[in-house]
């Protein structure tokens, strides 16, 4: 088994906020759809290369290197990325 280091790459990301206007702007940025799940609360539905995914308040939405969007939990985002 070998070890590998993640390549350094700059990404665009936006955090799903609590304010409805901020959530709407984030949804527009990633071509997502606003929703309100009875169990999860306010959400943004995102079409990703692997199917539809849900971003919750506090999650990050990342724009990948190929222009695709996907959600990322705050704990994984904080462990993986730092501001530039």
One Martini backbone bead per residue (centre of mass of N, CA, C, O) as a GRO file, in nm:
protein
   84
    1UNK     BB    1   0.099   0.034   0.020
    2UNK     BB    2   0.028   0.373  -0.043
    3UNK     BB    3   0.083   0.718  -0.033
    4UNK     BB    4  -0.130   1.019  -0.042
    5UNK     BB    5  -0.176   1.349  -0.170
    6UNK     BB    6  -0.359   1.613  -0.194
    7UNK     BB    7  -0.421   1.827  -0.420
    8UNK     BB    8  -0.379   2.152  -0.490
    9UNK     BB    9  -0.690   2.340  -0.480
   10UNK     BB   10  -0.907   2.581  -0.597
   11UNK     BB   11  -1.221   2.674  -0.468
   12UNK     BB   12  -1.566   2.708  -0.471
   13UNK     BB   13  -1.777   2.845  -0.201
   14UNK     BB   14  -2.090   2.801  -0.008
   15UNK     BB   15  -2.289   2.876   0.260
   16UNK     BB   16  -2.563   2.767   0.422
   17UNK     BB   17  -2.803   2.968   0.538
   18UNK     BB   18  -3.064   3.105   0.741
   19UNK     BB   19  -3.136   3.308   0.539
   20UNK     BB   20  -3.348   3.320   0.277
   21UNK     BB   21  -3.179   3.502   0.085
   22UNK     BB   22  -2.915   3.346   0.104
   23UNK     BB   23  -3.028   3.074   0.004
   24UNK     BB   24  -3.121   3.177  -0.272
   25UNK     BB   25  -2.841   3.264  -0.374
   26UNK     BB   26  -2.712   2.985  -0.352
   27UNK     BB   27  -2.909   2.836  -0.538
   28UNK     BB   28  -2.850   3.007  -0.789
   29UNK     BB   29  -2.543   2.948  -0.812
   30UNK     BB   30  -2.609   2.609  -0.825
   31UNK     BB   31  -2.892   2.539  -0.946
   32UNK     BB   32  -3.088   2.513  -0.720
   33UNK     BB   33  -3.344   2.398  -0.484
   34UNK     BB   34  -3.576   2.491  -0.283
   35UNK     BB   35  -3.662   2.366   0.051
   36UNK     BB   36  -3.887   2.176   0.292
   37UNK     BB   37  -3.813   1.955   0.528
   38UNK     BB   38  -3.975   1.809   0.790
   39UNK     BB   39  -3.693   1.692   0.919
   40UNK     BB   40  -3.457   1.918   0.814
   41UNK     BB   41  -3.570   2.162   0.677
   42UNK     BB   42  -3.396   2.372   0.517
   43UNK     BB   43  -3.316   2.331   0.164
   44UNK     BB   44  -3.089   2.216  -0.100
   45UNK     BB   45  -3.120   2.109  -0.423
   46UNK     BB   46  -2.873   1.902  -0.598
   47UNK     BB   47  -2.730   1.848  -0.902
   48UNK     BB   48  -2.530   1.570  -0.962
   49UNK     BB   49  -2.337   1.328  -1.107
   50UNK     BB   50  -2.490   1.117  -0.876
   51UNK     BB   51  -2.726   1.308  -0.818
   52UNK     BB   52  -2.935   1.398  -0.583
   53UNK     BB   53  -2.878   1.649  -0.332
   54UNK     BB   54  -2.845   1.768   0.011
   55UNK     BB   55  -2.851   2.091   0.166
   56UNK     BB   56  -2.785   2.225   0.466
   57UNK     BB   57  -2.770   2.410   0.716
   58UNK     BB   58  -2.406   2.469   0.716
   59UNK     BB   59  -2.338   2.381   0.461
   60UNK     BB   60  -2.145   2.320   0.178
   61UNK     BB   61  -2.093   2.446  -0.153
   62UNK     BB   62  -1.924   2.296  -0.425
   63UNK     BB   63  -1.707   2.381  -0.689
   64UNK     BB   64  -1.576   2.208  -0.921
   65UNK     BB   65  -1.342   2.168  -1.178
   66UNK     BB   66  -1.605   2.093  -1.382
   67UNK     BB   67  -1.865   2.268  -1.251
   68UNK     BB   68  -1.963   2.113  -1.025
   69UNK     BB   69  -2.198   2.029  -0.763
   70UNK     BB   70  -2.161   1.994  -0.395
   71UNK     BB   71  -2.198   1.881  -0.086
   72UNK     BB   72  -2.061   1.980   0.249
   73UNK     BB   73  -1.969   1.928   0.544
   74UNK     BB   74  -1.825   2.118   0.790
   75UNK     BB   75  -1.613   1.912   0.895
   76UNK     BB   76  -1.487   1.839   0.619
   77UNK     BB   77  -1.425   2.120   0.520
   78UNK     BB   78  -1.235   2.205   0.761
   79UNK     BB   79  -1.030   1.957   0.705
   80UNK     BB   80  -0.970   2.041   0.385
   81UNK     BB   81  -1.004   2.359   0.406
   82UNK     BB   82  -0.876   2.691   0.321
   83UNK     BB   83  -0.830   3.006   0.311
   84UNK     BB   84  -0.709   3.251   0.042
   0.00000   0.00000   0.00000
